[in-house]
């Protein structure tokens, strides 16, 4: 929306995205600190993956583009993030 009408939207979208980025970085750091990230995955890399997985665009591609129900989209995005970031903790 900011690209389409930057004056009407102002910096609201940008500030929201900045807060979202901070949240993803915080979550990634916590995963690293607690030993949950896969070996070789840095907190910065995890933050990038979380940024994409938690984006409106990722949701919309599956919800609108593929016609999946919202619950299925959410479950799928969580599964993708878990499988790509989290260490195997099975005994």
C-alpha positions in Angstrom: 0.0 0.0 0.0 2.9 2.3 0.8 4.1 2.0 -2.8 0.6 2.7 -4.2 -0.1 5.8 -2.1 2.7 6.8 0.2 1.2 10.0 1.3 -2.1 8.5 2.4 -0.5 5.6 4.2 2.4 7.7 5.5 5.0 5.7 7.5 2.4 3.4 9.1 3.2 0.4 7.0 6.9 1.0 7.2 6.8 1.3 11.0 4.7 -1.8 11.3 7.2 -3.8 9.2 10.1 -2.5 11.2 8.4 -3.7 14.4 7.8 -7.1 12.7 11.4 -7.3 11.7 12.5 -6.6 15.3 10.1 -9.3 16.5 11.5 -11.9 14.1 15.1 -11.0 15.1 14.1 -11.3 18.8 12.4 -14.7 18.2 15.4 -16.0 16.2 17.9 -14.9 18.9 15.7 -16.7 21.5 15.7 -19.9 19.4 19.5 -19.7 19.1 20.0 -19.0 22.8 17.8 -21.9 23.8 19.6 -24.3 21.3 16.6 -24.9 19.1 18.1 -23.8 15.8 19.6 -26.4 13.4 23.4 -26.6 13.5 24.8 -24.0 11.0 21.7 -21.8 11.1 22.5 -18.4 12.5 20.1 -16.2 14.3 20.3 -13.7 11.4 19.5 -16.4 8.9 16.6 -17.6 11.1 15.3 -14.1 11.3 15.3 -13.8 7.5 13.3 -17.1 7.2 10.9 -16.0 9.9 10.4 -12.7 8.1 9.4 -14.4 4.9 7.2 -17.1 6.7 5.3 -14.5 8.7 4.7 -12.1 5.8 1.3 -11.2 4.4 2.7 -12.1 1.0 3.5 -15.7 2.0 0.0 -16.1 3.6 -1.7 -14.5 0.6 0.1 -16.7 -2.0 -1.4 -19.8 -0.3 -4.7 -18.4 0.8 -5.7 -16.4 -2.3 -3.3 -17.9 -4.9 -3.9 -21.6 -4.0 -7.3 -21.3 -2.3 -6.3 -22.9 0.9 -8.3 -22.2 4.1 -6.7 -19.8 6.6 -6.1 -22.5 9.2 -4.3 -24.8 6.7 -2.2 -21.9 5.5 -1.1 -21.1 9.1 -0.4 -24.7 9.8 1.6 -25.1 6.6 3.7 -21.9 7.2 4.5 -23.0 10.7 5.5 -26.4 9.5 7.8 -25.0 6.8 9.5 -22.7 9.4 9.9 -25.5 11.9 11.4 -27.9 9.3 13.8 -25.4 7.9 15.0 -23.9 11.2 14.6 -26.2 14.1 17.1 -28.8 15.2 15.9 -32.4 15.3 15.2 -32.9 19.0 14.0 -36.5 18.8 15.8 -39.0 21.1 
